[in-house]
Amino acid sequence: MKNDIIVNKLIGYAKKIIDYCSDKNYESFKEDTMLVEACVFNLSQIGELVRHLDNEFLELHSDVPWAQMRGLRNRIIHDYEGVNLNLVWEIIVYDIPDLIIRLKKI
């Protein structure tokens, strides 16, 4: 039950990111500091929530990049000024839509 609640929250944060950026390109994204902060916050929330999933659950769904999600959270939290916006944009465009699909299958 706890894992299901967390997965639903993960989907919610990921969908927010997609919604925020649906009409943006990289140039408009990087110039909008409020948008950048909102997306980075939601990415960090995703990584934080992953830490609360059961190990058995993580192993059962090993096709989801759990370690990368936690790792991104750690990079954001410990080096916010050094966050690579190009990398964040690529995650938003390429990884988040796939993540939503994978999480919905769970």
C-alpha positions, 0 to 999 in steps of 0.5 A, spaced: 500 500 500 505 504 501 509 503 495 502 504 491 501 511 494 508 513 493 508 511 485 502 515 485 505 521 488 511 520 483 506 520 477 503 526 479 510 530 480 512 527 473 506 530 470 507 536 473 513 537 470 510 535 463 505 540 464 509 546 466 514 545 460 508 542 454 509 549 450 516 550 452 523 549 448 530 549 451 531 556 450 524 559 453 525 553 459 532 556 461 530 563 461 524 562 466 527 561 472 521 560 476 519 554 471 526 551 472 526 552 480 519 548 479 521 543 475 528 542 479 524 541 485 519 536 482 525 532 480 528 532 487 521 530 490 521 524 485 528 522 487 526 523 495 520 519 494 524 513 491 528 513 497 522 511 501 520 505 496 521 498 499 527 494 497 523 488 494 519 493 490 525 496 487 527 489 485 521 487 482 520 493 478 528 493 476 526 496 469 525 503 472 531 507 473 530 508 481 538 509 482 538 514 477 532 518 480 535 518 487 542 520 484 539 526 480 536 528 487 542 528 490 546 532 485 540 537 485 540 538 493 548 538 494 550 542 488 544 546 486 548 552 483 551 547 479 545 543 476 546 542 468 540 545 465 541 542 459 541 535 462 535 537 466 531 539 460 533 532 456 531 529 462 524 532 462 524 531 454 526 524 454 526 521 460 520 523 464 515 521 459 518 514 459 518 514 466 510 516 467 509 510 462 513 505 466 510 507 473 503 507 470 504 500 468 506 498 476 
